[in-house]
Amino acid sequence: MIRSKTSFDGGAPTVAIIDDDEVTVQLLSLMLNESYNVLSSESASSGLNLIHQHEIDVILLDWIMPRMDGLSLLNVLKHDESTYNIPVIFISGVAESDSIEMAINSGAADFIRKPFRKDELLAAIDNTLAAQVKSSD
């Protein structure tokens, strides 16, 4: 596992989950809390506040949310000097290849389709963090 220099438990990377579905947030938290510090938000606007209040290593972002969808939030993050470098992994039931292509072209690091397996999720996060460390070298 990749360790981050920006974490609040002294070693584990911090993952922010932004998803309006409470069950998905709980499931993701259970899957990740052994390996990562996990913070969560159930809306894009509160997620943006969360990201600005904490040092986040990777963001897991839902594609479809009320008021501001995931793609809109990604665009806000990628145009903000303080957040543009945080990798974003979309997690969504949206399966259209156009949506996935749009997410990647907009700056997402990865796109995981629901339903997903824990090993798939952990691999995506670890690979994203490894790429982030490599690019900062």
C-alpha positions as CSV (number, residue, x, y, z in Angstrom):
1,M,0.0,0.0,0.0
2,I,1.1,3.5,-0.8
3,R,1.6,5.7,2.3
4,S,0.9,9.4,2.1
5,K,2.7,12.2,3.8
6,T,-0.7,13.9,4.3
7,S,-2.7,11.9,6.7
8,F,-4.3,12.2,10.1
9,D,-3.5,8.8,11.5
10,G,0.2,9.1,11.0
11,G,0.5,7.0,7.8
12,A,-2.6,5.9,6.0
13,P,-3.8,7.9,3.0
14,T,-7.1,9.9,3.3
15,V,-9.9,9.0,1.0
16,A,-12.9,11.3,0.6
17,I,-16.2,9.6,-0.4
18,I,-18.7,11.9,-2.0
19,D,-22.0,10.1,-2.8
20,D,-25.6,11.0,-2.1
21,D,-26.5,7.3,-1.4
22,E,-26.0,6.6,2.3
23,V,-25.8,2.8,1.7
24,T,-23.0,3.3,-0.8
25,V,-21.2,5.6,1.5
26,Q,-21.5,3.0,4.4
27,L,-20.4,0.1,2.1
28,L,-17.4,2.1,0.8
29,S,-16.4,3.1,4.3
30,L,-16.5,-0.5,5.6
31,M,-14.4,-1.6,2.7
32,L,-11.8,1.1,3.1
33,N,-11.5,1.9,6.8
34,E,-8.9,-0.9,7.5
35,S,-6.4,0.6,5.0
36,Y,-7.3,4.3,4.7
37,N,-8.6,7.3,6.7
38,V,-12.1,7.7,5.4
39,L,-14.1,10.9,5.3
40,S,-17.5,11.2,3.6
41,S,-20.1,13.6,2.4
42,E,-23.5,13.1,0.9
43,S,-23.5,16.1,-1.5
44,A,-21.2,17.8,-3.9
45,S,-21.3,21.1,-2.0
46,S,-20.5,19.6,1.4
47,G,-17.9,17.4,-0.3
48,L,-16.2,20.5,-1.6
49,N,-16.1,21.9,1.9
50,L,-14.7,18.7,3.2
51,I,-12.0,18.7,0.6
52,H,-11.0,22.2,1.5
53,Q,-10.9,21.4,5.2
54,H,-8.8,18.3,5.1
55,E,-5.7,17.0,3.2
56,I,-7.3,14.5,0.8
57,D,-5.2,11.9,-1.1
58,V,-7.9,10.6,-3.4
59,I,-11.6,11.3,-3.9
60,L,-14.3,8.6,-4.7
61,L,-17.0,10.5,-6.5
62,D,-20.5,9.5,-7.5
63,W,-21.5,10.5,-11.1
64,I,-25.2,11.3,-10.5
65,M,-26.1,13.5,-7.5
66,P,-28.8,16.2,-7.0
67,R,-28.1,19.9,-7.4
68,M,-24.4,19.4,-8.6
69,D,-23.4,16.2,-10.3
70,G,-20.1,14.5,-10.1
71,L,-18.8,15.8,-13.4
72,S,-19.6,19.4,-12.4
73,L,-17.8,18.9,-9.1
74,L,-14.8,17.4,-10.9
75,N,-14.6,20.5,-13.1
76,V,-14.7,22.7,-10.1
77,L,-11.9,20.7,-8.5
78,K,-9.7,20.7,-11.6
79,H,-10.0,24.5,-12.0
80,D,-9.1,25.2,-8.3
81,E,-5.4,25.6,-7.7
82,S,-5.7,24.0,-4.2
83,T,-7.5,20.9,-5.5
84,Y,-6.6,20.3,-9.1
85,N,-3.9,17.8,-8.2
86,I,-6.2,15.5,-6.1
87,P,-7.0,12.3,-8.1
88,V,-10.7,11.5,-8.5
89,I,-12.1,8.1,-9.1
90,F,-15.7,8.0,-10.2
91,I,-17.9,5.2,-8.8
92,S,-21.2,4.9,-10.5
93,G,-23.9,2.7,-11.9
94,V,-23.7,4.7,-15.1
95,A,-22.3,2.3,-17.6
96,E,-22.3,4.2,-20.9
97,S,-18.9,4.4,-22.5
98,D,-19.6,8.1,-23.4
99,S,-19.9,8.9,-19.7
100,I,-16.7,7.1,-18.8
101,E,-14.9,8.8,-21.6
102,M,-16.2,12.2,-20.6
103,A,-15.0,11.6,-17.0
104,I,-11.5,10.5,-18.0
105,N,-11.2,13.4,-20.5
106,S,-12.3,15.8,-17.8
107,G,-9.5,14.7,-15.5
108,A,-10.7,11.7,-13.6
109,A,-8.1,9.1,-12.7
110,D,-10.4,6.1,-13.1
111,F,-14.1,5.1,-13.4
112,I,-15.4,2.1,-11.5
113,R,-18.8,0.7,-12.4
114,K,-21.3,-0.5,-9.7
115,P,-21.5,-3.2,-8.7
116,F,-17.8,-3.5,-7.8
117,R,-15.7,-5.8,-5.8
118,K,-13.6,-4.8,-2.9
119,D,-10.4,-6.0,-4.5
120,E,-11.2,-3.9,-7.7
121,L,-11.8,-0.8,-5.5
122,L,-8.6,-1.2,-3.5
123,A,-6.5,-1.9,-6.7
124,A,-8.0,1.3,-8.3
125,I,-7.1,3.4,-5.2
126,D,-3.6,1.9,-4.8
127,N,-2.8,2.3,-8.5
128,T,-4.1,5.9,-8.4
129,L,-2.0,6.7,-5.4
130,A,1.1,5.0,-6.9
131,A,0.6,7.1,-10.1
132,Q,0.3,10.3,-8.0
133,V,3.5,9.5,-6.1
134,K,5.3,8.7,-9.4
135,S,4.2,12.0,-11.0
136,S,5.4,14.0,-8.0
137,D,8.9,12.5,-8.2
